[in-house]
Amino acid sequence: MSFSNRIFIYGPVGLLLALAAGMALLWKLEADAFDAILERNNGREVVPGVAFAFAEKEIGGFPFRLDTVLHGVTFAVRTPDGEIAWRTETLALHALTYGGAQFVLEASGLQSLSWPNGETIRLLYVTPALARASARVEDGLLARFDLDLANVTFGEGEPSAGTDIRARRAQFHLLPEDPGRLAFALKIEDAEWGESYDPLLGRAMKQAIVRGTIENAQIFDPALSGTANFFGALDAWRKAGGVMRFDPVSLSWGGVEVEIGGALTLDAAHAPIGALTAMVARYDVLIAAAQRRGALSETDAALASALADAVAGFSGDPKRRLGLPIMLDQGAILIAGAPVAAIGPLY
């Protein structure tokens, strides 16, 4: 056999082996580099004001992916009032060895969220059957974020206390659009409140959808790139006249259909301020529920009275949508001019 024939026979095999060796080396370099990053940042701030820690790690996925599994994970955010911390038993991060900066995350096991509430600490437990998230990074900025929770339970204390809230599915999406605009969407399906709650329209909510945009969103670019503190960016956004627009918020609850639109911002005390309009279909069901509850507390009585006044001059089919103005001002929520609830500073 001539030398030229051997090249045609063994050459492709040798090329394939060289390619495989190169891929193995590249994966090893990527895995070692990411392992070093994790070790270097364990127990430290990964972005200003956000600390990250884990107890154990595993890295696999050869040859096309980097599959990283972390155990005992904590992300802690420093705020002016204390620390907000999210903890999960297991967090898996998946990324392609080759290609763009796109990541898929999965969290499993018991998860919790704690935050300061005056001199006490509130603790919320989250137990989803499935929790997945994905993030895409372009030019050092977050270009898209998606979160999907299936059969999730939120609760404070023991489940037997009836303080849990369950949902068949919960989704959150964040997408930068035009320069200076950040779009968001939240959807909750088939939610049910625990026995200790007594919502006005019953403990079962069919669906809630929140869509909107954040104007002047370019102020958050340093925070989205991990180079600035989020609460500092939020305060700069507030001072620059940043506005959050809702278009619309849609609720389907207890036979009542509500669509809410409008705009909110933050006042100097960091409390929401602005004007919304609620368009209510089957307002007769809402009014009947409010009147049944009117004698229970001053808040419910004010709401029932406001609804009755709003409907006084409104005639026609109850399936028509009744417009109710909602104002948020100085920590108070007013519906049709009646104060029905209070809301404090967000940070």
Secondary structure, 3 states (H helix, E strand, C coil): CCHHHHHHHHHHHHHHHHHHHHHHHHHHHHHHHHHHHHHHHCCEEEECCEEEECCEEEEECCCCEEEEEEEEEEEEEEECCEEEEEEEEEEEEEEECCCCEEEEEEEEEEEEEEEEECCEEEEEEECCCEEEEEEEEECCEEEEEEEEEEEEEEECCCHHHCCEEEEEEEEEEEEECCCCEEEEEEEEEEEEECCCCCCCCCCEEEEEEEEEEEECHHHHHHHHCCCCCHHHHHHHHHHCCCCEEEEEEEEEECCEEEEEEEEEEECCCCCEEEEEEEEEECHHHHHHHHHHHCCCCHHHHHHHHHHHHHHHCCCCCCCCCEEEEEEEECCEEEECCEEEEECCCCC
